[in-house]
Structures are given as C-alpha cells and as structure tokens.
C-alpha cells in the first residue's frame, strides 16, 4: 500500500505527527543502505530525522538534499518504491554512468588521434613517422580524462556531467599535445620507435624504469630485465644457490665482508647443503637493507645480450656493474646510486656518439 502525506515533513515542514511517523517507518526500511540509520517511529520530528531525510535524498534519490519531504514529490515516491527497487535503479544508473564514462573517454581519445593524423598529413609526415605516436597520444588523453573525471566526482558532480566535462577538457588538451608532438617529430627528422621493456620490471622504482624506457626509445630497441624486485626469501635462496660460484670468483657481498662471523656461519650451511638453515639464518641475523638494492626495487639486471651502446647510455644515468648476480645470471647491473632523471639534453648527446 502506497503511503501518502497530508503535509511536508522535515526541515521547515509542518511535521504533523501521523506524517512524521509514516516517514519514519518508510526510512527505516532503508536502514543499513547508503549510510541511512534507523530512527524512532514516534511521530516526533528531530534533527536526526532531518539528517536521515537528507542522507536518503543524496544517496538514494541522487539530488542535492533539502532535508524535507513534500506530498507527491520525488522523495516520497522513492520511499514508497522501497529499497529493492531503489537498489535496482541504482545498479542500472551505475551501469549507465559507466557506459557514459567509457563513451566520453573514447570520444576524447578519438579527437586527439584525429588531430594527430590530420596534423601529420598536413606536414607530409609519412605513416611510419606518426603511426607509433597514436598509442602515446591515446595514453595521454586517457590519463587526462581520468584525472578530470575524478576531480568532477570529488566535487559531487553527477557522473553524466562529470564525464562530459572531462571529455571536453581532455580532448582540448590532448589535441594541443598531438599537434605539438607532430611538429617536434618533423623537427627531429622522424620518430624513433617507442620504448619497450620486458622481463621482471614489476616493483622496480619508477625512475629507474623511466631511464630504461627513455634509452630504449632513443635506440628503438627492447631492453630485457632479467632481475628486478626480489623478496627476502627469494634473495636468500638466490644467495644460497650462487654462493660457491661467487666464492670461486673471489667475490662476496660487501656486507658479509665486514661481517665475517655471519659469512662463516652461512658458509657452513652451504657446505652442509642445508638451504633451510641458510635461509633461517639470513632472516634472523642479516641486515637486509645492506644486502641488495633489489630488495627495495632500487636495482635492475639486464641481459648480456643487450646492445653495448644501450649499456653505455644507461651507465650515464645509473650506477653500473657487470656481474654474475646472486641468482647465478651473468648480467649488467644498474641501480639508483647515480640516478639522473629526467635525462638532460647534454647527456642524451653522449648517446649519439
């Protein structure tokens, strides 16, 4: 049965006892949803009741609350519809909002790409010179859109409005960026292939990856990372596995050189082929921060198949060591003890030599 009000209830309403009690009962059906709490069904108006009315209007009705319910208006209709219908409507709205968001984002990306292609053709840049730029400009436009949309949501804007405004702003900024990128490409006599990193890059410090990516882009060649972030157990296991080969080559961790007792104890576990004991000893006694920068994502090892000119370029921005790492892999080691990023032009000039 549909409940009806004879007069307004809530802030600056008439608040007739029977009407107030009706609203209290209807609101309680929504208790536990969208932050709405139960109220006393005593027919007495209160600040708590007004607050719950406002909460209902904002979270369920989806409009700016006035903390009052008037006969025949949207709030009482939503209350009468019940929580099940409200939930279904909310789900449908969220689905529609998501669709609108994706459509708006796609529109912004398309506008940016269309501008890039148009500008490239106008400047007689061949497709090989601009096709690779499309992914870059798509990523740029997408990032801008997500940022603008997020700001709109934080301001309390409706998703439909936030999506439209975000798309307009993102498209405008990305179109400008696209045009500038084409000009820059023409001025530098074409475009180098976009950078590409493969292998164990997850968890590695972003600036280190940025350096690798920039060098990869400069030469148009892939850089393969054979070792990146390691956990403690993985590091200890790798040290155990590569222990004897390190000793044969007269090398050991500098930390252990200064901690002879621990080195000898660990060596004992290796000679006894007790991997479990070795790992347990590391966990109990080792100071991990001195063991390896790989443990905090501050280092990468790249394959020895990497072109020497790339190794030389990376060494201008990162600390470099040629080594066989604790995993037993012969590699080129780079860490952030000499990190330079962003890379200035005077260093990039060295890459051309």
N, C-alpha and C positions, 0 to 999 in steps of 0.2 A: 504493500500500500504506500502510495506517494504521500509524504508528509508535506503539509502546507503551512506557511507562516502567515499570520494576520498582520504582522508589522516587522520592522527591522530589528535585528539582534546584533549586539556587539558595540563597537565604539560609536558613540553619539547616536545609538539606536534607541527605540522605545523600550526594548527589553522587557516585553510582557512575560510573566512567569511561564506560561504554557509554551510560548515560542522559544524561550531560552532553554527550557527542558527538552524540547524537540531537537534543537541544535546540538545540545549536549549529547543526546542519545545517538544522533547521526554521526557526530565527530568521533565518538567512542568506537564506532565500527571500523574507523580508520586507524585506531591506536596501534602503534608499532610500525606504521608505514611513514616514511619520509619525515621522521623526527616528531611525529604527532603523538602526544601523550594523552592518557585518559583524564577526563575532567568529571567532577561531581555532577550527578544528574539531579540537582535540587532546585532547578529553575531560577537560580540566583546568578546574575551577571557578575563577572570578575575580571581582573587583569589577565589571569591565567586563561580564561575562556577567549578573551580577545587575542591573546598571543597564539592560541591554537587555531583560531579562525585565520589569522594572518599566515600561519605556517601552512595551513591547508590551501589557501589561495595561491601562495607562492609555489609550493611543491607539487600540488595535485592539479590545481586549475591552470598554473603556469602564467599568472599575470601578477603585476605589482599589487601587493596587498593593501586593502583599505581597512581591514580588521572588522568589517561589517557585512552582514548577510541581509539582503533585501528580498522580499517576496517575489518569486517568479524570475529572479536573476540567475546568472551563471553559477554562482557558488552553491545555492540551494539545489540547483539541478544536478550538480556534480555530487553533492552529498546524497541525494536521493538515488542516484545511479548505483551507489555502493562501491566498495573497494575493488571487487573483481573487475567491473567494467572500467574503473579508473586505471587499474593496473594494465588491462589490455590496451586501453587508449594510449597510456604512457609508453608501452612497448612499441606500439605502432608509430608513435611520434618519434621515438628514438631511432627506429628503423628508417623513417623518412628523413630525419635530420642527418643520419649517416650517409644516406644516398645523396642528399643535397650537398653535404660537405665534400664528398668524393667528386661529384659533378662539377662543383665550383673549383676544386683543385685542378681537375683535368682541364677546365676552361682556361685557368691561369697558365698552366704549363703549355697548352696549345698556343696561346697568344705569344708566349715567349719564344717557342720554337718557330712559329710562323715568321716572327720578326727576324730571327737569326737567319733563316733560309732566304728571306727577302733581301736582307742587307748583304748577305754573302753573294747572291746572284747579281745584285746591283753593282758590286765591286769586282765582279768577274772572278770570284774565288771558286776554284773547281771543287767538286763534291768531296774529293779526297781531303780537301783542306778544311771543310766545315762539318762534314758528317759526324766526326768524332766529338764535335762540340755540343751536339744535341743532348747527349747524356749529362754533360756538365751543366748545361743551362736548365735541364729538367730538374736536376738535383737542387739547383739554386732556387728555382721558382717554387718547388715543393717545400723547401726549408722555410722560405719567406712566408708562404701561405700558412703553414702550420703555426708559425710564430704569431702572425697577425690574428689567426683564428683563436689561438689560446688567449691572447690579450683581450679579445672581444668577449670570450666566455667569462674571464675573470671580472669583467665589468658588469656581468649579469645580462649581457645581450642574448636575445633569442638565437638559437643555433642557425636558423634560416638567415637572419640579418647578419650575424657574425660571419657566416660563410660567404655571403655576397660581398661584404665589405673587404674581407680578407682576400678574396679572389681579385677584386679590382686593384687593391694596393699591391699585391704580389705581382700581378700581370704588368702593371706600370713599371715597377722597379726592375723586374726581370727582363722586360723588353729593352729598357735602357742598358742593362748589363749585356744583353745579347748583342746590341749594336756596337757597344764598346769593345766587346770581345772580337767581333769580326774585324774591326778596324785594327786592333792590336795584332791579330793574326796576319793581316795583309802587310802590316809594317814590318813584321818579323819574318816575312817571306815564307809563309805557310805555317803549318801546325805540326808540332811533334805529337806523336801518339800519346794518349792518356796513360798515366802510370798504372802499374798493376803489381800488386803484392800477393804472393801465395805462401802457403805453409802456416806455421804456428805464430800467427800475429795477434791472436786474442789475448787481451790483458796487457799487452805491451803499451808503455807510455805513449800517449798520442803524439807528442812532439817528435819522438823517435820515428814513429810511423810516417809522420809528415815529411821528415827528411828523406826517408826511403822512397816515399811516393814521389817527391819532387825530383829526386835523382832519376828514378825510373821514368818519369815523364820526360825529363830532359833528353834521355837517350832513346826513349821509346822501347825499352826492354824490361821484361819482367824480372823482379827480384824475389828470390825464393828464400824464405826464412826457415831454417832447419831447427831452430830452438828459440823459444821466446820466454813467456812466463812459465815458471815451474812452481809447484807446491813443495813444501818441506820434505814430504815423504819421497816425492819424485826426485828431488835434488839429492837426498841421502842415498837413494837407490842407485842413482846415476854415478855418484861418487864411489860407491862400493864397486860397481861394475867396471869403472875405469881406473881404479886405484893402482893396480900393478903396472898398467901401461904408462900412467903418469910417472911412477917411480922409475921405470926403465929409462924414461927420457930425462930423468933428473928434475922433474917438475912436481910441485905440490902446491896446494893453496897457500898463499902468503899468510893467511890467518893461522894455519896449522904450523907454519914455520916458526911462528912466535909462541906456539903452544905445544911444546914438544911432548908433554905428558899425554895430552889428548891425542896427538898424532900417533904415538906409540900404542896407545890403547886401541885406537881404531885399526891400526895396522895388525894388531893381534887378532881382531875379529876377522879381518880379511884373510889372514894366513890360516885361520881355523875354519874358513869358509862358513862363517856364522853371519849371514846377511841380517837376520833379525836382530842379533846383538849389536851389530854395527849401527843399524837404524835407531834402535832404542838409545844407544849411547849418544848419538847425534842429538836426539830430542832432549835428552837430559842435560847435556853439557855444552853443546855448541852454541855460540852466539851467532845466530843466523844472519844478522844484518852484515856481518863481516865475511860471510861465506861466498855469496854470489849476488850480483845485481839482478840476475834472472828471477830471483825470489820475489822481487818487488816490481817486475816488469820494466826495469831500467836498462835492459840489455837485450840484444838480439844476436843470433849467429846466422850468417847467410852462407849458402852453399859455395863450395870452392869452384863450382862451375861458373860462377858469376864473372862477367867480363872485367878484366883488370882496370879498365877505365872507370867502371862504376865503383869498384872498391876504392880507387884513388879519390873519386869525387865524394864518396861517403866519409872518407877519412878527413875531409876538410871541415866537416860539421860534427863528427862524432869521434870519440876515442876509439882507436883501432888496435886490434891484436890478431895476428894469425896464430891459430892454436888448434889443438885437438881438445874439445871440451869434455866436461865430466861425463857426457853421455857416450864418449868414445868417438865422436864425429869430428872429422877434420873440417875446419870451418874458418870463416872470417868473423871475428867477434867485434861488435860495436856496442858501446854503452854511452851513457849521458854525462860522463865526467868532463867532456869537452864539447857539450852540445851547443850548436849555433842554429837558432831558428826564431823567426823567419830567416831564410838564407839571403844575405845581401848580394847585390849585383857584382861586387868586386870578387866574391868567392865563386860565383857562377862563371865568371870569366876564366877562372882556372880550369873549370870542367871542359872548356873548349880546347884547351891545349893538348 
